[in-house]
Amino acid sequence: MRIRLGSPRYGWVAACAASVLAVVPRLPAQAAEQTSAGPDDDAAASNAIPEVIVEAQYRKQDLQNTPISITALTSAALEARGSQSVLDIAGQTPNLTLERGVAANGPTLQAFIRGVGQSDFNYAFEPGVGMYVDDVYYSTITGSIFDLLDLSRIEVLRGPQGTLEGMNSMGGAIKLYSKLPNGENDGFLEATYGSFNRADFRGGVNLTLVPDQLFARVAGVTRHQEGYVKDYDYACTHPQLSATYSIPTSITNSGCLIGREGGTNYQGVRASLRWVPNDRLEGVVAADFTSDRSEPVPQTLLYVGSLTAPGLSAAQQARYPINTSAPVNGLPLANSAGVSPYIAYSPFGPYAGDPFTRSPYVTYGTFTDVKPPDGSQPYSDPRETSLDSYGVSATFHYQLADKLNLTSISSYRRYSAYWASDFDATQLSNALLSYDVWHWQFSEELRLAGQFAHDRVDWVVGGFYFDERSHYGGRVDQGSQEFFESDIIPGNNKAAFANVGWHVTDELELNAGVRYTKETKDFEFGRLGAPNTAVGGPYQPCPPLNGAVVFAPVCAINGVVGHFANHNIDYRAVVQYTWVPQLMTYASVSTGFKGGGVNPRPFYPNQAQPFNPEKLINYEVGLKSAWLNQSLTANLSLFDSRYSAIQLAVGTGCNLQPGQTLCSLYLNTGDGHLRGAELELHARPTSKMTIDASASYLHFSYSDITPAAAAAGITSRMTTPFSPTVKADLGIQYELGLGSAATLTPRLDLAHQGSLYQSAANNWTNRLPGYTVLNAHLTWTAADAKWQAVLEGTNLTDKLYYTGTSFTSNAYTLVGSPAAPREWSVTLKRFF
């Protein structure tokens, strides 16, 4: 039985199309006025917004002539806003949400476009937004928080890109393009100092190795900054409580500060060779390496369930807080009203009972379990999030004939990472999880592209091969759920695609595409017991030896293999019409899918079941226009998407067998609709002033909910995760001349993001309130443009907001990741 909530409202798309086309009859006369001769033509032309070239359709095109909703950010635009990480581009991009994963997710990027993405880093799941660097696909959200080192541009493609980008670009794609060696023998050096002892260094150099044939480019970055969340030893900061309750201490020095969270220790380097032996062949070979030893993702305790919290049995209430290794008669995690002496600040109510501080940037996590439930020795996890990543790629373009080109893109990538999460952010060991993962991937893409019919038809056909293998491991330390994981997840993807664009007339163009994909993924479960120090081995087998305690149900999962296989066909059709050179409209239908997998967290072997891919079909109309002699561009898109087979985690409906009491499944649990609008404006009122603005609206509703989803708490009033209804931003800068000596450019950026939920089962524990952030930059540039200095201020209003929360029913605690407070920095840059 299914619960029907509605049907597609395609009339909404028709109404949107009518509203877009309604302005067309008035535009030719206006365009004629704009292009008519006049005394101010030269001045107006100097204000023209520069053309931006994109490659979203496998060919170089002006952004304003590409029938896709795209935000294109050039290197100049990124530098003007001080963007350092891919996280920084979300504020200026409609319907794009980028968040760093909470502490339990480590170095992961939670990327969502138009309500489609993925927040769980487990390798059983696929991203919903495709991430690409120089056309190389990055298949996991772990390791995808890219530093924006030496980029030429970023393209954010919204809407399903199933035929163009392929697998897991159902919500859209984020494509980063590096600067290529060009033989200009130039370079730059940059140094930054700022808040929390921030010290960054960047540099890059262009070299000519063989004149007109072989060029090299090398760029590197190192970033260091102390964390803004302070981690204190509770016994040290609370001496009276420590004496009363015999609270253990971990202090080894003279102060109470035992660490920080949210800090950065990052190094990266990228090198590339560009070979142009003749006018038909071009090759680029690139290699990169990243070493990240940053502090843990910041988290502070915000809420603790009371003794009467729902779901607590009488036995649990008697030993509350659950699964703590604190001494008997120790300081309780919270009183009956939920007021906790470990909570320094809470946005949810009067729960902060910490007598030491009311700062929202204080935590007491120790990353230590002094009494593991499995009987093993006390242990501590490193207080850092580590990631080592490297990759090589080779891209070759060969002109087979006058209008026939072959492109090959080959790549190999690998990373390993380790991090831990102290779930309750106190010295109590209620839940301590560590993660030890690695991943490698190989990909090969071939494209054959050409033109015919007097260049009126552009076409491309190609194939894609992808192979990957991942390891998901670590220690689960949650009281009765105590075991080690060592899962292996191999996967494979093969695809063939074709796209064609036909210029029927100078004004009318038709685009179409199709892609066939075949994918497989296995999940090989490994479950181990406690460290087997008695016999000298690293871990005990499951079931354990020597009487150690381990979560019994997982023993039966050890060695189980789950299998998933699927094939899919995506398509795309677009009609675009250029009414006048300053106005293009388009209407499109396109599809995409997010791959399926195997439920990664079963309690029993029968729960190791596959789930199917998500699918999306998108109907869209858009307008791209230029006004006032190209000094103003306005781009609008309206879309209506049918979202089917939505993947959700549920805790019911597992068809439990006799003797089984626990349920965990990842299922396709319903269908929904996504509707919205996106507007982007770029203006240059004068040659010295630049204004950028954008706004977006997104509405989600379920049209079909399965009983399993309903039993998991999903209702028709809930929305899809990481999907704020409203986003908006405004940026303005003005270049002031300082005589013949230099220029001074002040800039302000204001970004607003509406509230969102982090989980499909919307509730107060996973709701993130909306926020508005103001940043400012003041840039001084020398007259010869060889020196530049930048004064930057971020979060100028010192807004307190959270980028993520995490609730654990094991200890009934809720922790949050506060965003950075107000910060400043000074950067000095030298070009040569």
N, C-alpha and C positions, 0 to 999 in steps of 0.2 A: 504494500500500500504506500502511496506517495501523497504528500500534502501539497496540493496545487494552490499557488498564491497569485497567479496572473499569467499573462501571455505577453509576447513581444509587442512593444508599441512602436511599430515602424512609422506610424503617422508622425511621431516626434521628429524622425529623420527628415521626412518630407517637409515638415514645417521649418526645420533648420535650413534645408536647401532653399526653400522659398525666400527665407529671410536674407540669405547670402546673395541670391540672384536678384533680389529686389533692387539692390543699389546699382546694378549694371547699367540700366538705360540712362542714368544720369552721368555716368563716368566719362564717356567719350568727349562731351563738351568740356568737362572740367580738365580732362587730360590735354585737350587742345589749348586751353588757357595756360596750362602749366608749361607747355612746350613752345608757346608763341614767343617770338623774338621780343626783347626788351632791354633796356639799359642796365638792368641788374642781373643779366644772365651769368656773367663771369663770377660775380659774388655768390650767386645762388649755387652755381656749379661747384664752388669750393666747399660748400656745405654738404655735398652729396655723400651719402653713406656708402662706403666702399663695398664693392661686390665681394661676396663670400662664396667660395667654391666648395662644394660637397661631393661625396662619391656614394651617396646612399643607394643609387640605382646602378652601381657598377660602372658608372661613367661620370666624368667630371661635368658638373652642372652648377649654374648659379642657384644659390639657395632659393631665390624668389621664383625660379622656374621648376622647382622640384615638388611634385605632388604628394608630399609627405609632411606631417607635422614635425618639424625639426627645430631644435635649438642648436645653433652653431656658435661656439665660443672660440675666438681666435686667441693666439698667445698674448696679443695686446690686451684683449678683454680680460683674460685671466690675471695678468699682471696688474691691471688697473684696480681690480678688486682684492688683490693680495691672496689669491687662491693658491693654496699649497697642497691640498689633498683633494681627491675626488669627492670627498664629503662636502667640500666647499661649493660645489656647483649646484647643489640642490636648491639653494635659496633663490637663484635666478632662473629656474627652469620650471615651467608650469607642470603640474600633476606628476612631479618627480619627488619621491621621498627616499632619502638616503640617511640611514642611521647606523652608527657603530653598534655591533651586537652587545648585549649586556654581558656581565662578567663571565657567565657560564658559556657564552658563545665565543669568547676569545677574539682573535684578530679577524672578525668577519664583517662583511658589508651586507646590511639588509637593504636591498634595492627594490623599490616598487615604482612602477609607472602605470598610471591610470588604474590603480587598485590591484595590480597583478605583480607578484614577486615571490620571495621566499625568505623566511626568517630563521628557519632551523638549519644549522650548518651540517647536520648529519648527512653522510654521503649517499644515503638512501634517496634523498630528495634532490631535485634539480632546480636551478635558478629559474625564475620567471622573467628575468631581465638579462639579456645577453651582454656580456662584458668582453670587449675586444681591445687589444692594443696592436696597432699596425696590422689589422685584419686577422690577428691570431686570437682564437676563442679561448677564454678562461672559464673553465667548466665548474668551478666551485666558488661559493661566496666566502670561504676562508681564503685569506691571502689576496683579497681583491680591493683592499683599501689602498689604491695606488697613490703614490706621490706624483704630483704633476711636474715631473722633471723634464725640462727641455722639450716641451710639446709645441707643435705648430697649431693644433686646434683640437677641439672636442666636438663630436656630433652626438646629440641625444635624439634618437628616433623614437617617436611615440606611436603606440598602436602596434598590432602584431606584425612582425617582420619574418613570417614563416618561410616565404619564398626567397627573400633576399638574404637574410642572415641565418635562417635555419632553426635548429633545435633550441628550445628554451628562450627564444626571443618573443614570447607570447605577449608580454606587456610592452615590449620595445627593446631597444638596444642602446648601450652607451659605448661609443667608439672613440678611442684615444689615438692620435696620430703624432708620432715623434718627428722632430726636425731631422731632415736628411742631410748628410754631408753634401756640401755644395761647392767646395773648393775656394771659398772666399777668404780662408786663412784668418778668421776672426775668432772671438771668444768673449767670455765674461767671467768675472769673479764677484761673489756676493757674500756679505757677512751680515748677520742679524743678531741683535741682543734685545732681550725683552723680559717681561714678567716671569716670575718663578725661575730665574736664572736661565732663561732661554738663550741658547747659542746655536745658531744655524750657519752652515757654510754651503754654498753652491758654486759650481763652476762648470764651464764647458768650453771646448775648443774645436774649431774646424781646421783640418789639415789637408793639403794637397800632397799626395804621395807620388802620383805620376800625373803630370799636367794633362788636363782634358780627359783623363781616363780613370784614375783611381783616387778616391777621396775618403777621408776618415773623420769621424766625429766622436768625441768622448765627453761625457757629462757625469758629474757625481754630486752627491748630496750627503750631508751629515746633519742630523737634528738631535739636539739634547735639550730637555726641559724637565724641571722637577714637577711632580704632580701637585695639583691644587687641593686634593683631599688628603688630609693628614690622618695617619693611622697611629693611635696612641695605645700604650699599654694600660689596660683598665686599672690594674692594681696600683700602678704608679700615680695615675691622675685621680684616683679615688682612695686615698690612704685610709680614711675612716671605714668605708665599706670593706676594704681589703682586710682590715684588722678584725672586723666583725664576722665576716664570712670566710675568712682564710682563702681569699682569692689568689691563685698562683700568678706569678709574674714571669715575664719573658725578657725583662730588661737585662742587657749586658753592658750598658754604658751609663753615663751620668744623667741622661735625659729620659723623658717619658715617651718621646717620639720614636717609634720602631720602624716606620716606613711611610711611604706616600703612594698614592694611587692616581692614575691619570697622566703620569709623566711619560716622556718620550726619549728613547735611545735608538736611533734609526740611522742606518747607513745604506746607501745604494749607489750603484754605478751602472752606466749603460754605454756600450761602445758599438759603433756600426761602421761598416765598410761599404762604399758605393762604387760599383764598377761599371763604367760605360765604355766598352771597347770600340763600339761603333754606334751609328744612329739607329740600329735595329734592336740592340740588346742592352738591357739595364738590369743589374743585380744588386741587391742590398742584403748583406749578412749582418745580423745584429746579435749581441749577447748582453745579458743583464744579470746582476746579482744584488740581492737584498739581504741584509742582516738586521733583524729587529729584536732588541732586548728591552722593550718598553715595560713600564710598570703595569700592574693589573688595571683593567678597566675599572674606573671608580665606582664604588657602590657604598651606600649608607643605609642603615636600618631605618625604615619608615613606619612599620606597623607590626604588631605582634598580636595574634589571636589570643583571646582570653581563655580561662579555664572552661568556660561554657561555649567555646567556639563550636560551630556546627561540625558534626562528624567525629568529635572526640568521644571515645568510649569512656566508661567509668574507670577502667584500668589505666587508660592513657591520662585521664585527668589526675589520677593519683600520683603519677610520676611526671607531671608536666613541669618544664618543657620536655617534649618528646626527644628521646635519643641523645640526651646531653651527656657529656663526659665530665661535667662539673662535679665538684665534691658533694657528697650527701649534705643536705641542709644548706646548700649554697644559695647564692643570691638568685632569686627567680628571674626568668626572662621577662615576665610582666606580671602585674597584679590582676585581680579579677576584673578591673575596669579597662585593662589593656594598656595601662601606663607602664612604660618600661624604663628602667634606669640606664638602659643602653641606647635609647633613642635621644639624640641631641636635638633633632628637628624633624617634624612631620607635617606635611601639607594636608593631612587627612583629618586632623582633629587634635584634641589635647592629650596626645599619647607620649609626648616628649617628657621624660622624667629624669634625664641626665642632670645631676647636680653640678657637673663640671663645665658644660658649655651648651649653648643653644645654636651653635654654628651648623649650617647644613653641609659643611665640608669636613666633617669629622667622622671617623669610623674606628672600630675596635677589633677588626678581624685579625686573627693570628695565623691563618693558613696552617693550623696545627691541630692534630687530634691526639690528645694525651692518653686516650683510652679507647682504641678502636674496638668496635663491637665484636669483631672476629677473633679477638684475643691476641692479635699480633702486637708488635712493639709500637710505641708512640712514634709518630712521624710528622714531618713538616714538608709542605710543598714550596717550591721556589716562589718568591714574591715577584714574579715577572711574567710577561707574555712574550714568548720567544717564537720567532719565525725566521727560517732560512729558506730563501727561494732563489732559483736561478732558471734561466731558459736561453735557448738559442733558436734563431729563426733565419730562414733564407727565402727571399722573395725575388723572383725573376720575371721580367716582362720581355717577351720576344715578339717582334713584328714578323710574322710569317709571310705576309704579303702586304700590299699597299693598305688594305682595310681589313686585315685579319691579324689579331693579336692573341698570344698565349700568355697566361699568367699562372705561375706556380707559387704557392705559399706553403712552406714546410716548417714545422716547429716541434720542439721537444721542451717540456717544462717539468720541473719537480720542486716540491717544497716539503719541509717538515716543520711541525709546530708543537709547542707544549704550553699549557697554561692550567691554572687551577681557579676554583671559585669557592670562597668561604661563604656559604649561602646565607648565614644569619648575621654576618658582619659583627660578630662578637668573639670573645675568647672561648665561648661555649662551643663544643664540637657537635652541633646538631646536624650539620650536613656539610661535608667537604668533598668536592668532586675535582678530579684532575683529568686532563685530556692529553693524549699523546697520539698525534695523527701524522700521516704522511700521504702524499699524492704525487703521481706522475701521469703525464699525458703526452700523446703524440698525435699530431694532426697533419693532414695533407689536403690541400684544396687546389684543384685545377679549373681554370676558366678559359674558354675560347670565345672571343668576342669579335664582332665585326659590324659592318654596315653594308647595305645594298640599296637598290632602287634610288640611285642618286642621293645617297645619304639620308633618305627619309625613313629608313628602318634601321634601328640599333638593336642588336641581339647579343645574347650571351648564353652559353650552355656550360655546364660544368659538373663536377663531382666532388664529394667531400668524404674523407675517411677520418675517423676519430677513434682512438683506443686509450683507455685509462685504467688505472688500478689505484685503489685507495685503501688506507688502513685507518680504522677508528678504534682507538684504544684508550685506556685510562682506568682509574679506580673510582668506583661508586661506593661512597662511605655515607650511608644514610640509615644508620641503625640496623634494622633487620635486613635491609637491602644492602648487603656488603659483598662485593665481588669485583673482579677485574674483567674488563672487556678487551678483546683482541679480535675485531671483525675485519674481514677482507672483502672489499667490494670492487670487483672488476666490471667494466662496462665497455660497450662498443656501439658506434654509430656510423652508418653509411647513408649517403644521400646523393641524389642526382637532381639537378634543377635546370630550368630554362626561363629566361625573361626576355621580353621583346617590347620595344617602344616604336610606334608607327606615327610619324608626322603626316597625318592625312592631308592637312593643309598647313599653311604657315601659322594658323591660329589653333587648329585642333590636333591633339595628340592622344593616342590610345596606348596604354601600357598594360601588359598582362604577364603573369608568371605562374609557374607551377613547380612544386618540389615534392619528391618522394623520399621518405626517410624510413629507415629500418634500424631499430635499436634493441639492445639486450642489456640486462644488468643482473648480476647475481649478488647475493648477500650471504657470506659465509660466517656464521656466528661462532665466536669464541668466548667462552666463559670460564674463568679460572678462579681459584680460591685465594687464600691469604698467602703471603710470603712464606715459603717452606724452609725456614732457617734450620730446622732440625736435620734435614738431609742435605743441606747445602744448595738446593735448587732455588731458582728465582720465584716460582709460584707453585702452589699445590694444585694438583689436578682437581677437576670438579666431578664427583664430590670430593671434598677435602680430606686430607689425612690428619692424623694427630689430634683429632677432636676440635679443630678450629671451626668456628661458626661461619656459615656462609648462607646467603639467601637461597634456600633449597630449590625453588622452582627453576632457577636459571641453569641448574646442572643438566637438566634434560635438554636444554637448548644448545649446549656445547656441541659443535660439530654439525648442527642443522644448516642446510643450504636452501635459501629461497631463490626462486628464479622469476624474472620478468622479461617478456619479449613483446614487441609491438611494431607495427608499421603504420605510417600515416601519410596522407596526401594533403598538402597545403596549396592554396591558390590565391591569386590576387588579380583584380581587374580595376583599372583606373581610366577615367575620362577627364582630360583637362583641356581648358579652353582659355586662350589668351585674348581677351576682349580688346585691349590696347596694350602697348608695351608696359604700362604701369599696373596692369591688373590681370591676374590669372586666377581662375577658379578651378576646382577639381571635385570630383565625386569618386569614391572608391569603396570596394569591398575587399577585405583581406582576412586571412585566417592565420592562426598560429597554435602551437601546443607546447605544453610543459611536460616533460617526460614522466613516466610512471616509475615504480620501483617496488621495493619489498619493505613491509613494516619493520622498522629497525629496532623496536623496543618491545618485543613480545615477552610475556611472562611464561608462556607454554609453547611447545613446538607448533601446535595447530594455529597459533596466532602469527606465525611467520608467513603471512600471506602477501601476495602482490596487490598493488593498487594500480589503477589505470591512469593514463595521462589526463591532464586538464586540457580543455580546448576552448578556443575563443574565435568568434566570427565578428568582425567589426565593420560597421557601416559608417562612412565619414564623408563630410563635405567640408571644403576649406576655401579660403580666399587669401591670396598673397598680393599685396598692393604697395605701390610707392606713390608719394604725394610731394607737392611743393618742390619740384625739380630734384627728386630723389633724396631730399633732406629728411623725409619721414617715411618709414615703412611700417605697415600695419598688417599683421598676419593673424588670421582667425581660423580655428578648426572646431567643428561640432561633430560629436560621435555618439553612436549607440552600439553597444557590444553585447552579444549573447555569450555568457560565461557558463560553461557546462562541465560536469564531472569534477566539481571543486573538491580538492583534497583537504581533508580535515582529520585531526586526531580525535578519537572518541574513546570513552572509558566504559561503554556499554555495547551490547549487541555482538558479543564475541562468540556466541554459541558455546558457552563453557561446558566442558565435559565433566563427568562425575569426579568430585574431589578438587576441582579447580574453583578458585574464588576470586582471582584477579583478572582484570580485563584491560588490554591495551591494543588498539587497532588504529591504523591509518587508512581511511576509506575515502571513496568518492561519494560524497554525501549530499550533493545538491547542485542546483543550477541557479544562475542569477543574471541580472542585468546591470551593466555599467553605462551610464550616460553622462556626458559632460561637455565642457567648452574650454577652449584655451585661446588666449589673446597675448600677442607679443608686439610691443611697440619699440621702435628705435628712432630717435630724432636728433638732428643737429641744427638747432635754431640759428646758430652762428658757427663759424669755423672753429670757435674756441670752446663751444659748449656741446656736451653730449648727454643725452637722457635715454635711459633704458627702463622699460617697465614691462611687467607681465602679470597676468592673473589667470586663475583656472578655477573651475567648478567641477566637482565629481559627485555623482549620486549612485549608490549601489542599493539594490533590493533583491531579495531572494524570490525566485519564481517557482522553485521546487525544492522541498526539503524532505529527505528520506527519514524514516523513523529512527535510524541510528543517530542522525544529526540532531533530531528533535530530542532524543533521550540524552544527548550530550549537552543539552541546554541551548542549542541554536534555535532562534526564533526569527520570524519574518521581519522584526524591527531591527535586527542586528546588521552591522555592516562588515565588509571585508577588511582584513587587517591593514594597517599602515596606509590608510586612505583618507586623508583630511578632506573635508568637503570643500574648503576654500584655501587657496594659496595666493599670495601676491607679493610683488617686490617692486621697488623703485630705486634707481640709481641715477645720480646726477653729478657731473664734474664740469669744471670750468678752468681753462688754461689762462693764467695771468702772466703777462709779459713783464719781466724785470729788466727793462731796457735791453741792451745788447748782451747782457751777462748770462741770463738764464730764464727759465720759466718756472712758475709755481702753480701746481694743479691740485686744488682741494677736491675731494670726492666724498659723498655720503651715500651709503647703501642701507635701505630699510627693507627688511624681509619679514613677512608674516606667514606662519603656518597654523592652520586650524587644528583643533583637537582630533585625536585619532585613537583607535584601539589596536593593541598589539596582537590580539588573539581573536579567532573567529567567535568564540563564546564571549561576547562583550560583557565586561563587568568592571566595577570600579578599580579592581586590582591591576588591570591591564590598560586602563585609559590614561593617555598622555594629554594633559591640557594644552591648548594652543598657546603660542607665544609670538612676540614680535621683537626682533633684534636690530639694533642700530650699530653699524660699523662706519669708520671714517678713515680716510687716507689723505696725507698731505705729501705730494711728490715734488721734489726740486730736481730739475734737470739742467745741467750745464749747457752753455751756448753751443759747444761742440758736440753735445750729446754723448760724451765719453764718461761722464760721471753722473750718478743719480743717487739721491738720498730720499728715503721714504719714512715718514712717521705714521704709524698705524695704531688705531685703537679699535678693539673689538668688544662687542656687548657693552657699549658705552653706558647704557642705563643700568648695568649690573643686574640684569634680569636673571632670576633664579627659575630654571626650568629643567626638566628631566628628559633625557634622550632614551630612557628605557627603564622598565621595572620588571622584577621577577618575583613571583610568588611560589613558595614551596609548601605543599600541604603536609610534608613530612614534619616540619617544625612550626607551621602556621606563621611564617614570617614573610614580610614583603620588604624587599630592598629596592633601591632606585639608583640610577646613574645620573648624578647631576651634571649638567653641562658646565663648561668653564665659566668662571665669573669674568668681570671686566679685566681686560689685559691690554698692555701696550707693547710696542716694539719699535726699534729703529733699525733700518736697513741701509747699508752703503753698498753701491754697485758700481763696478768699473767695467766698461766695454773697451775692447782693444781689437 
